[in-house]
Amino acid sequence: MRALLEMPKGKGPYPGIVVCFHMGGLDEFSEWVVADLARQGYAAIAPDHYHWLPPGVGPDRRREFLTDDGLAEDLAVSCSYLEGLADVDGARLGILGHCMGGRTTLLGAGVDKRYKAACIWYGGSAFKALGEGPSPVDRIPNITAKVIGFFGNDDKNPSPDDVSKIDAAMTKAGVQHIFHRYDKASHAFMNNFGDRYVEAAAKDSWAKAAVFLKETLGG
């Protein structure tokens, strides 16, 4: 499986973060996220989940071939890879993602207790499983990581009502979390290479995530 990997400058051990990509895959936005996390002091790896797609099949057909079991396997391998690096502290691991990656982040936190922190940006379609098994929302009671989430109030997937339901599920399960919601922001508001970028919401959410990660992982 192909993956992006960036390491911080200086001497470790560093905390590690698994980055879950958005629908665009390992594109320039994914490269920016991984590189900026490294600048903040985190070893960051972003696995290419699209290796599950047959040759010649594009991301527009991803739902035909991606399963939650397959995504979880990719995340587990990536997390283990970080743990095995001499300069990474395996006791300080996090996971984050945007869009499709926000859903994948929720899934990963619900199947792997190694994560201490999870950052979710507008992860839609989290109430339905890909393939067999529970949905990411149904896995919320298994989460042991601290969670921070960022959502646009103009988004349709997840809608503000969806976000409230996820918030309530985490509260019921006793998951430590905080959600931030932004007016005049829709899906993909943090993608600074896309046409739905909202600068104020993007910069505020990334700054809040940086503080959260530093507090939980010590970056």
C-alpha positions in Angstrom: 0.0 0.0 0.0 1.3 3.4 -1.0 1.4 6.0 1.8 2.7 9.6 2.4 5.1 9.9 5.3 6.7 13.0 6.8 9.0 13.1 9.8 9.7 16.2 11.9 13.1 17.8 12.0 15.2 17.3 15.1 15.6 14.5 17.5 12.6 12.3 18.6 10.8 10.5 19.9 7.8 12.2 18.3 4.1 11.6 18.6 2.6 9.9 15.6 -0.6 10.7 13.6 -2.4 8.6 11.0 -4.0 10.9 8.4 -7.2 9.8 6.7 -7.5 11.3 3.2 -10.6 13.0 1.7 -12.3 12.0 -1.5 -9.5 13.4 -3.5 -7.1 10.8 -2.2 -3.4 11.5 -1.7 -3.6 14.9 -3.5 -2.0 18.3 -2.8 -4.3 18.9 0.2 -3.3 15.6 1.8 0.3 16.4 1.1 -0.1 19.8 2.8 -1.8 18.2 5.9 1.0 15.6 6.3 3.7 18.2 5.8 2.2 20.7 8.2 1.8 18.1 10.9 5.5 17.2 10.5 6.3 20.9 10.9 4.3 20.9 14.2 6.4 18.0 15.5 4.4 14.9 14.5 5.4 11.9 12.5 2.5 11.7 10.0 1.4 8.9 7.7 -1.4 8.9 5.2 -2.3 5.5 3.7 -3.7 5.2 0.2 -7.1 3.5 0.8 -7.7 3.5 -3.0 -5.4 0.5 -3.4 -8.7 -1.5 -2.9 -10.0 -0.1 -6.2 -9.4 -2.3 -9.3 -7.0 -0.9 -11.8 -8.6 1.8 -13.9 -11.4 2.4 -11.5 -11.6 6.0 -10.2 -12.6 7.3 -6.7 -16.1 8.1 -8.0 -16.9 4.4 -7.7 -15.1 4.0 -4.3 -18.2 2.9 -2.4 -18.4 -0.2 -4.6 -15.1 -1.5 -3.4 -14.2 0.1 -0.1 -15.3 -1.6 3.1 -15.0 -0.6 6.7 -13.0 -3.8 7.4 -10.6 -2.9 4.6 -10.2 0.7 5.8 -9.6 -0.5 9.4 -6.9 -2.8 8.1 -5.2 0.0 6.3 -5.3 2.1 9.5 -4.0 -0.7 11.7 -1.0 -1.3 9.4 -0.2 2.4 9.2 -0.5 2.8 13.0 1.8 -0.2 13.5 4.3 1.2 11.0 4.5 4.4 13.0 4.9 2.4 16.2 7.8 0.5 14.7 9.8 3.7 13.8 12.7 4.3 16.3 11.9 8.0 16.5 8.2 7.6 17.2 6.6 7.3 20.7 4.0 4.5 20.3 2.3 5.6 23.4 1.4 9.0 21.8 -0.6 8.3 18.7 -3.5 10.2 17.1 -5.7 10.0 14.0 -7.4 12.7 12.0 -9.1 13.3 8.7 -11.4 15.5 6.5 -14.5 14.7 4.6 -14.4 11.0 3.7 -11.4 11.0 6.1 -13.5 12.4 8.9 -15.7 9.3 8.6 -12.6 7.1 8.4 -11.2 8.8 11.5 -14.4 8.0 13.5 -14.2 4.4 12.3 -10.5 4.2 13.2 -11.0 5.5 16.7 -13.9 3.0 17.2 -11.8 0.0 16.3 -8.3 0.8 17.6 -7.7 1.7 21.2 -4.1 2.8 20.5 -5.2 6.3 19.6 -5.1 8.9 22.3 -6.6 11.7 20.1 -8.9 11.9 17.1 -9.7 15.0 15.1 -12.7 14.9 12.8 -13.6 17.4 10.0 -17.1 17.1 8.6 -17.2 13.3 8.2 -20.4 12.4 6.4 -22.2 9.1 5.9 -21.1 7.9 9.3 -24.5 6.3 10.1 -24.2 3.6 7.5 -21.6 0.8 7.3 -19.5 0.1 4.2 -19.8 -3.6 3.8 -20.8 -5.8 6.8 -20.6 -4.8 10.4 -21.5 -1.8 12.6 -21.4 1.7 11.2 -18.8 4.2 12.6 -21.5 5.8 14.7 -22.4 2.4 16.1 -18.8 1.9 17.1 -18.7 5.1 19.2 -19.0 3.2 22.6 -15.6 1.6 21.8 -13.7 4.9 21.5 -11.1 5.6 24.2 -9.4 8.6 22.4 -10.3 12.2 23.2 -12.2 13.6 20.2 -12.5 17.1 18.7 -14.8 17.7 15.7 -15.3 20.6 13.2 -18.5 21.0 11.2 -20.1 23.6 8.9 -23.6 24.6 9.7 -24.4 24.8 5.9 -23.3 21.2 5.4 -25.8 18.6 4.2 -23.7 15.5 5.0 -23.3 15.6 7.9 -26.1 18.0 8.5 -26.3 19.9 11.8 -28.9 17.4 12.9 -26.5 14.5 12.1 -23.8 16.3 14.1 -26.1 16.7 17.1 -26.9 13.0 17.0 -23.1 12.1 16.9 -22.6 14.5 19.8 -25.3 12.9 21.8 -24.0 9.4 21.0 -20.5 10.4 22.3 -22.0 11.9 25.4 -24.1 8.8 26.1 -21.0 6.6 25.7 -18.8 8.8 27.9 -16.4 9.8 25.1 -14.5 12.9 26.0 -15.2 15.3 23.1 -15.8 18.8 21.9 -17.4 19.9 18.7 -17.0 23.2 16.9 -19.6 24.4 14.4 -19.1 27.2 11.9 -21.7 29.5 10.3 -21.5 30.2 6.6 -19.3 27.1 6.1 -20.3 23.9 4.2 -18.5 20.7 3.4 -14.8 20.8 2.6 -14.4 24.3 4.2 -10.8 23.5 5.1 -9.6 22.4 1.7 -7.4 25.4 0.7 -7.1 23.9 -2.8 -10.8 23.6 -3.4 -13.7 25.9 -4.3 -15.5 25.6 -0.9 -12.6 26.9 1.2 -13.7 29.2 4.0 -10.6 30.9 5.3 -11.8 31.9 8.8 -13.3 28.5 9.6 -10.3 26.7 8.1 -7.7 28.6 10.1 -9.7 28.5 13.3 -10.3 24.8 13.1 -6.6 24.0 12.3 -5.4 26.2 15.1 -7.8 24.6 17.6 -6.7 21.1 16.4 -3.1 22.1 16.9 -3.8 23.1 20.5 -5.8 19.9 21.1 -3.1 17.7 19.7 -0.4 19.4 21.7 -2.4 18.9 24.9 -3.3 15.3 24.3 -0.1 14.0 22.5 2.5 16.5 23.5 3.6 17.6 20.1 
